[in-house]
Amino acid sequence: MRVSLKDVAAHAGVSIKTVSNVVNNYQHVTPAMRERVQRSIDALGYRPNLAARHLRKGRTGIIALALPELGNPYFAELAAAVIDAATRHEYIVLLDHTGGRREQEILVSQGFRARVIDGLILSPIELEAEDLRDRPENVPLVLLGERDYDLPYDHIAIDNVAAARDAVRHLVGLGRREVAFIGARRGRSEPAQLRVRGWREELRAAGLSADDGLVAATDGWGHADGAAAMARILDSGRRPDAVFAYNDPMAIGAMRVLHARGLRVPEDVAVVGFDDVVEGRFGAVTLTSVSPDKEAIGRLAVESVLARLGGQAPEPRRVRAEYRLVGRESTLGHHPADDGVNGASGANSADSAHG
């Protein structure tokens, strides 16, 4: 039989209200009383009925997380960070896969699951500002990623331009002069546009040519896309001495092609990725990568939803999450640095205007 608050109260010789105060971690309970009740909780194996607790507040205890690519390692790691953060607040997370399609992002953002969720965390790719203007306000919405909608919703992102500039600055600082960019996705993609912009700005700041012949557009952002983009650049007769990839899977795909063509990483071609996913740390050549603070992004997203639910966040916030550039063998050879490269520890701090 399920152990109830009444059972715990009887075992501890206290009121049900006192047990409830301990279970809900109210601060005015004395340490001695808290310990007494906790001993009874442990002895009886009491577990709070979270569903009932949320329902008493008129909530479901569920936050939805809608992501464009569940197969992408970055989004898988981000989902884990959101779930961990939600669990600490006794919420569960409902995962939704949009495929980066506008119609699916509209469906999710307009609250088709509104009856079963308390809040929505959405990472959009193709969604337009007009799609959100008449959105029902009964479910709080927090946006992730680089699309700037200029709308009254909390928005959490890193500074992609600054991060891309840090990556290129690292390569230039190692003496590289022909830096290619792969992953300038065909069609609208604000993250890709921002990273190309950072690539271009840093090359020009270094007095180098931002040659569009070294920019490879792709339809996707996977390993095969990175390999195909790298092959196209090499087949064109260009031989860059460095590559900055839109993300880690593309960088890994590019390194595979470089190896197949007899080019050494990093001796002939240095490679930098983006997102710092686990697989990049365990290849034959470990990958230098821009590392967003995924744990902080997950925590900030969940806290933003809960603050909206509690009426504690009257003004929408644009939060810049931190990042750092982690140097490994793909640029530094076989003496990888485990911390930030050239002091690039994330020119951003949370809540700063420019990240």
Legacy VTK file of the C-alpha trace (Angstrom):
# vtk DataFile Version 3.0
C-alpha trace
ASCII
DATASET POLYDATA
POINTS 355 float
0.000 0.000 0.000
1.151 3.544 -0.723
2.495 5.351 2.320
0.656 8.644 2.913
1.469 11.888 4.713
-0.932 10.720 7.424
1.116 7.547 7.941
4.331 9.526 8.252
2.716 11.984 10.671
1.453 9.151 12.876
4.873 7.454 12.860
6.682 10.693 13.757
4.046 11.856 16.243
3.532 15.182 14.492
0.806 16.868 12.469
0.224 16.225 8.765
0.971 19.926 8.192
4.428 19.507 9.732
5.191 16.558 7.472
4.008 18.565 4.468
6.291 21.439 5.464
9.269 19.083 5.614
8.420 17.392 2.300
8.058 20.786 0.604
11.299 22.026 2.191
9.737 25.016 3.931
12.425 26.945 5.740
10.675 27.624 9.043
10.861 23.969 10.199
13.457 23.499 12.948
16.422 21.219 12.203
15.403 18.843 14.983
11.837 18.520 13.677
13.074 18.109 10.109
15.385 15.287 11.167
12.581 13.614 13.161
10.193 13.650 10.211
12.896 12.573 7.788
13.627 9.501 9.916
9.970 8.483 9.621
9.968 9.174 5.870
13.015 6.927 5.455
11.654 4.218 7.733
8.306 4.005 5.930
9.682 4.553 2.413
7.391 7.509 1.752
7.517 8.995 -1.757
5.712 12.261 -2.565
2.855 12.071 -5.054
4.236 14.667 -7.461
1.267 14.474 -9.796
-1.141 15.293 -6.981
1.110 18.095 -5.788
1.176 19.729 -9.221
-2.558 19.252 -9.723
-3.282 21.062 -6.468
-1.492 24.051 -8.028
-3.454 23.715 -11.249
-0.448 22.316 -13.125
0.544 19.073 -14.802
4.192 18.920 -13.747
5.282 18.589 -17.397
7.484 20.884 -19.494
7.700 20.310 -23.251
11.060 20.569 -25.019
10.805 20.887 -28.812
14.050 20.356 -30.746
14.807 20.317 -34.476
17.132 17.302 -34.631
17.016 14.656 -31.913
19.675 12.678 -33.785
22.121 15.580 -33.561
24.527 14.942 -30.628
24.332 18.565 -29.496
20.560 18.458 -29.126
20.750 15.083 -27.389
23.164 16.537 -24.826
21.064 19.688 -24.490
17.953 17.562 -23.875
19.795 15.720 -21.109
20.716 19.066 -19.518
17.095 20.263 -19.630
15.825 16.982 -18.175
18.384 17.114 -15.347
17.396 20.695 -14.521
13.675 19.904 -14.634
14.135 16.861 -12.410
15.718 19.029 -9.730
12.469 21.021 -9.700
10.346 17.841 -9.696
9.179 18.331 -13.273
9.264 15.841 -16.111
10.068 16.713 -19.717
8.051 15.812 -22.800
10.334 15.705 -25.856
9.045 16.822 -29.238
10.855 16.594 -32.582
10.082 19.346 -35.099
12.573 18.381 -37.796
13.264 22.098 -38.168
10.085 22.388 -40.259
8.145 25.616 -39.983
4.709 23.967 -39.973
5.712 21.697 -37.094
7.303 24.554 -35.160
4.096 26.570 -35.579
2.021 23.639 -34.344
4.196 23.227 -31.265
4.422 26.940 -30.477
0.673 27.467 -30.803
0.089 25.114 -27.906
-1.425 21.984 -29.390
-0.284 20.210 -26.206
-1.397 23.058 -23.943
-3.691 20.835 -21.882
-0.887 18.548 -20.812
2.083 20.901 -20.339
2.888 23.797 -18.028
5.524 25.399 -20.248
7.357 25.073 -23.549
11.062 25.315 -24.359
11.492 25.625 -28.125
14.593 25.660 -30.305
13.287 26.948 -33.668
14.951 26.876 -37.072
12.379 28.128 -39.594
9.753 29.751 -37.333
9.045 33.404 -38.181
8.199 36.244 -35.783
4.733 36.526 -37.328
4.059 32.917 -36.289
4.390 33.894 -32.632
2.545 37.227 -32.533
-0.916 35.791 -31.855
0.283 32.866 -29.762
-1.924 31.964 -26.745
-0.255 33.142 -23.545
-1.574 30.442 -21.210
1.617 28.351 -21.611
4.948 30.144 -20.988
7.388 29.949 -23.899
11.188 30.081 -23.703
13.191 30.232 -26.937
16.619 28.687 -27.444
19.087 29.393 -30.220
20.081 32.278 -32.376
16.916 33.351 -34.192
16.213 36.875 -32.949
12.449 37.477 -32.926
12.291 40.764 -30.991
9.197 39.473 -29.194
8.333 39.391 -25.467
9.645 35.891 -24.746
12.642 34.772 -22.733
15.437 33.867 -25.138
18.618 31.967 -24.259
21.558 31.766 -26.668
25.304 32.141 -26.966
26.901 34.895 -29.032
27.535 32.989 -32.264
29.422 35.783 -33.973
31.840 36.157 -31.065
32.248 32.385 -30.759
33.013 32.035 -34.486
35.528 34.859 -34.260
37.244 33.103 -31.356
37.489 29.905 -33.412
38.986 31.705 -36.423
41.280 33.789 -34.206
42.652 30.564 -32.754
43.406 29.222 -36.236
44.985 32.473 -37.409
47.053 32.576 -34.229
48.480 29.196 -35.198
49.667 30.663 -38.497
46.808 29.445 -40.719
45.960 31.737 -43.604
43.476 29.867 -45.827
40.546 29.156 -43.498
37.514 27.446 -45.024
34.010 27.459 -43.553
31.729 24.460 -44.094
28.066 24.416 -43.159
26.657 27.639 -44.588
23.288 25.955 -44.899
21.229 26.574 -48.007
18.050 28.487 -47.259
17.431 30.477 -44.112
19.468 29.526 -41.077
20.352 32.300 -38.715
22.933 30.292 -36.719
24.848 29.491 -39.915
24.620 33.101 -41.078
25.981 34.341 -37.764
28.877 31.888 -37.779
29.788 32.799 -41.367
29.650 36.432 -40.323
32.038 35.774 -37.434
34.358 33.834 -39.770
34.382 36.717 -42.239
34.844 39.468 -39.633
37.785 37.779 -37.940
39.608 37.024 -41.191
39.244 40.631 -42.292
40.369 41.865 -38.880
43.515 39.767 -39.359
44.096 41.280 -42.787
43.223 38.037 -44.567
40.849 37.390 -47.434
37.365 36.088 -46.571
37.156 34.181 -49.842
33.659 32.925 -50.653
35.325 30.146 -52.643
36.242 28.660 -49.266
32.633 28.663 -48.005
30.710 25.422 -48.607
26.912 25.459 -48.332
25.079 22.288 -47.312
21.522 21.019 -47.003
22.136 19.418 -43.611
24.548 19.444 -40.711
25.547 15.820 -40.327
28.751 13.837 -40.823
27.973 13.124 -44.479
27.251 16.807 -45.140
30.618 17.792 -43.685
32.395 15.131 -45.730
30.669 16.220 -48.950
31.426 19.898 -48.290
35.092 19.172 -47.641
35.308 17.079 -50.798
33.756 19.886 -52.892
36.315 22.401 -51.681
39.221 20.059 -52.411
37.769 19.060 -55.779
37.576 22.734 -56.732
41.350 22.863 -56.564
41.501 24.830 -53.311
43.700 23.560 -50.501
42.858 25.393 -47.277
45.239 25.015 -44.350
42.359 25.247 -41.841
38.653 24.452 -41.627
36.024 25.904 -39.310
32.927 23.700 -39.356
29.401 24.682 -38.409
29.283 21.835 -35.889
31.264 18.846 -34.640
29.640 16.135 -36.815
30.515 18.173 -39.908
34.060 18.673 -38.651
34.419 14.927 -38.079
33.102 14.226 -41.580
35.569 16.742 -42.994
38.470 15.125 -41.142
37.544 11.751 -42.617
37.800 13.179 -46.159
41.086 14.924 -45.366
42.508 11.631 -44.129
41.262 9.812 -47.240
42.945 12.441 -49.450
46.258 11.967 -47.656
46.121 15.249 -45.737
47.152 15.234 -42.091
45.207 16.896 -39.277
46.471 19.264 -37.979
49.833 19.292 -39.763
48.351 20.030 -43.200
44.862 21.196 -42.259
43.752 22.327 -38.784
40.080 21.752 -37.943
37.736 23.438 -35.461
34.177 22.302 -34.754
31.305 23.738 -32.771
29.208 22.327 -29.877
31.861 20.149 -28.162
29.900 16.892 -28.327
31.252 13.747 -26.705
32.280 11.933 -29.894
34.682 14.737 -30.771
36.705 13.979 -27.652
37.367 10.332 -28.490
38.329 10.144 -32.179
41.735 9.137 -33.491
42.340 12.902 -33.620
40.440 14.709 -30.873
38.542 17.767 -32.017
39.076 21.391 -31.039
35.598 22.858 -30.587
33.556 25.788 -29.368
31.889 24.492 -26.216
28.582 26.116 -25.225
27.667 25.674 -21.580
24.842 23.202 -22.263
24.192 22.585 -18.572
23.699 26.312 -17.993
21.439 26.617 -21.048
19.264 23.767 -19.760
19.142 25.205 -16.263
18.351 28.737 -17.435
15.600 27.475 -19.738
13.853 25.504 -16.994
14.242 28.302 -14.452
12.787 30.780 -16.940
9.697 28.614 -17.482
9.176 28.164 -13.746
9.698 31.858 -13.051
6.985 32.647 -15.597
4.666 30.126 -13.972
5.294 31.682 -10.586
4.832 35.246 -11.826
8.407 36.064 -10.800
9.724 37.291 -14.165
7.693 40.290 -15.350
10.154 41.402 -18.055
11.253 39.062 -20.855
14.976 38.421 -20.775
17.553 37.759 -23.460
20.182 35.682 -21.717
23.651 35.117 -23.123
24.941 31.730 -22.019
28.677 31.240 -21.703
30.934 29.255 -24.005
34.623 28.475 -24.295
36.967 27.301 -27.011
38.515 23.950 -26.076
41.777 23.149 -27.822
42.563 19.548 -28.766
44.620 17.600 -31.280
42.851 18.763 -34.450
44.578 22.141 -34.099
47.249 21.674 -31.440
48.685 18.303 -32.387
49.262 15.637 -29.789
49.504 17.994 -26.835
45.856 19.033 -26.311
44.911 21.716 -23.833
42.006 20.807 -21.627
40.949 24.354 -20.869
40.091 27.423 -22.917
42.402 28.370 -25.786
43.989 31.829 -25.879
41.757 32.884 -23.002
38.593 32.337 -25.038
36.447 31.323 -22.115
33.226 32.817 -23.386
33.302 36.498 -23.848
29.775 36.164 -22.600
28.314 36.067 -19.154
24.690 35.342 -18.420
22.411 38.371 -18.681
25.044 40.597 -20.280
23.810 42.656 -23.204
26.302 41.339 -25.729
26.889 37.900 -24.231
LINES 1 356
355 0 1 2 3 4 5 6 7 8 9 10 11 12 13 14 15 16 17 18 19 20 21 22 23 24 25 26 27 28 29 30 31 32 33 34 35 36 37 38 39 40 41 42 43 44 45 46 47 48 49 50 51 52 53 54 55 56 57 58 59 60 61 62 63 64 65 66 67 68 69 70 71 72 73 74 75 76 77 78 79 80 81 82 83 84 85 86 87 88 89 90 91 92 93 94 95 96 97 98 99 100 101 102 103 104 105 106 107 108 109 110 111 112 113 114 115 116 117 118 119 120 121 122 123 124 125 126 127 128 129 130 131 132 133 134 135 136 137 138 139 140 141 142 143 144 145 146 147 148 149 150 151 152 153 154 155 156 157 158 159 160 161 162 163 164 165 166 167 168 169 170 171 172 173 174 175 176 177 178 179 180 181 182 183 184 185 186 187 188 189 190 191 192 193 194 195 196 197 198 199 200 201 202 203 204 205 206 207 208 209 210 211 212 213 214 215 216 217 218 219 220 221 222 223 224 225 226 227 228 229 230 231 232 233 234 235 236 237 238 239 240 241 242 243 244 245 246 247 248 249 250 251 252 253 254 255 256 257 258 259 260 261 262 263 264 265 266 267 268 269 270 271 272 273 274 275 276 277 278 279 280 281 282 283 284 285 286 287 288 289 290 291 292 293 294 295 296 297 298 299 300 301 302 303 304 305 306 307 308 309 310 311 312 313 314 315 316 317 318 319 320 321 322 323 324 325 326 327 328 329 330 331 332 333 334 335 336 337 338 339 340 341 342 343 344 345 346 347 348 349 350 351 352 353 354
